[in-house]
Structures are given as structure tokens and as C-alpha cells.
Amino acid sequence: MTLGNQDSGVTSGVKFVTSTIGNTVGGLTNTVGGVVGAAGRGIGETIEGATGSGGRPVARGIADAASGVEDGSNRIARGVKNAGEGK
């Protein structure tokens, strides 16, 4: 018997597992997104530094695309974590 908003043992266990999986997947997604974002910005800076203003559009495009991937992965990770927590 549960009182108020307390979960049964099974429900509590399921929430723990889904929360753990959600946090793990979310953390890994954040990590991959961060690596892609940082690498893309670094490559963009390198291209721009090596080619000057002529390579700037390509360099900025790479950096912007990588930052977009990073932002998208952060949003996905937040959604996965929230789903794992039942939000």
C-alpha cells in the first residue's frame, strides 16, 4: 500500500533504472556534441588562420555547423534526461 505520492518498490526501481539510463545517454550525447563542437570550431580557426580572409566563409561555415550539432545534441540530451526522470 502506498501513502500519498510514494511509489511502490517496483515503480521506484523502474524510475531509478530509467533515470540512470536517461542520465547516462544524456551525458554521452552532451560529450559527443561538445567534442564535435570544439573540433569544428578548432578546424574552422585553423582554416581561417591558414588561408586568411579567402578561407573565412568556409571556416565559419564549418564552425557554425559544428556549433549547431553541439546545440542540437544538448537539446536531445536534455530531453532524454527529462524523459528518464519522468518529466
TIDRENVO-747476 format. One line per 10 residues: number of its first residue (from 1); for each residue x, y, z of C-alpha. Coordinates in nm, 2 decimals, padded with zeros to 4 digits. Layout:
BEGIN
NUM) X:Y:Z ~ ...
END
This chain:
BEGIN
1) 00.00:00.00:00.00 ~ 00.13:00.34:-00.09 ~ 00.07:00.66:00.10 ~ 00.02:00.99:-00.08 ~ 00.27:01.02:-00.37 ~ 00.50:00.74:-00.27 ~ 00.59:00.48:-00.53 ~ 00.58:00.11:-00.48 ~ 00.91:-00.08:-00.48 ~ 00.87:-00.19:-00.84
11) 00.78:00.16:-00.96 ~ 01.06:00.31:-00.77 ~ 01.30:00.06:-00.91 ~ 01.18:00.13:-01.27 ~ 01.22:00.50:-01.22 ~ 01.57:00.46:-01.09 ~ 01.67:00.25:-01.39 ~ 01.51:00.48:-01.65 ~ 01.66:00.78:-01.47 ~ 02.01:00.62:-01.47
21) 01.98:00.52:-01.84 ~ 01.85:00.87:-01.93 ~ 02.13:01.04:-01.74 ~ 02.39:00.81:-01.90 ~ 02.27:00.86:-02.25 ~ 02.22:01.23:-02.20 ~ 02.57:01.26:-02.06 ~ 02.72:01.07:-02.36 ~ 02.52:01.28:-02.60 ~ 02.65:01.60:-02.43
31) 03.00:01.47:-02.46 ~ 02.98:01.38:-02.82 ~ 02.82:01.72:-02.90 ~ 03.08:01.90:-02.71 ~ 03.36:01.72:-02.89 ~ 03.21:01.78:-03.23 ~ 03.15:02.15:-03.15 ~ 03.50:02.21:-03.02 ~ 03.66:02.02:-03.30 ~ 03.46:02.21:-03.56
41) 03.55:02.54:-03.41 ~ 03.91:02.44:-03.40 ~ 03.92:02.33:-03.76 ~ 03.74:02.65:-03.86 ~ 04.00:02.86:-03.68 ~ 04.28:02.66:-03.84 ~ 04.14:02.70:-04.19 ~ 04.09:03.07:-04.14 ~ 04.43:03.12:-03.99 ~ 04.60:02.93:-04.28
51) 04.40:03.08:-04.56 ~ 04.32:03.43:-04.43 ~ 04.01:03.61:-04.55 ~ 03.98:03.39:-04.86 ~ 03.90:03.09:-04.65 ~ 03.69:03.27:-04.39 ~ 03.35:03.17:-04.54 ~ 03.44:02.80:-04.54 ~ 03.59:02.82:-04.19 ~ 03.29:03.00:-04.05
61) 03.06:02.75:-04.22 ~ 03.24:02.46:-04.06 ~ 03.25:02.63:-03.71 ~ 02.88:02.72:-03.74 ~ 02.77:02.37:-03.85 ~ 02.97:02.22:-03.56 ~ 02.82:02.46:-03.31 ~ 02.47:02.36:-03.45 ~ 02.55:02.00:-03.39 ~ 02.66:02.08:-03.04
71) 02.34:02.28:-02.96 ~ 02.12:02.01:-03.11 ~ 02.29:01.74:-02.91 ~ 02.25:01.94:-02.59 ~ 01.88:01.97:-02.66 ~ 01.85:01.60:-02.73 ~ 02.04:01.52:-02.41 ~ 01.82:01.74:-02.20 ~ 01.51:01.57:-02.35 ~ 01.65:01.22:-02.28
81) 01.74:01.32:-01.92 ~ 01.39:01.47:-01.86 ~ 01.22:01.16:-02.01 ~ 01.43:00.94:-01.79 ~ 01.31:01.14:-01.49 ~ 00.95:01.12:-01.60 ~ 00.92:01.48:-01.69
END
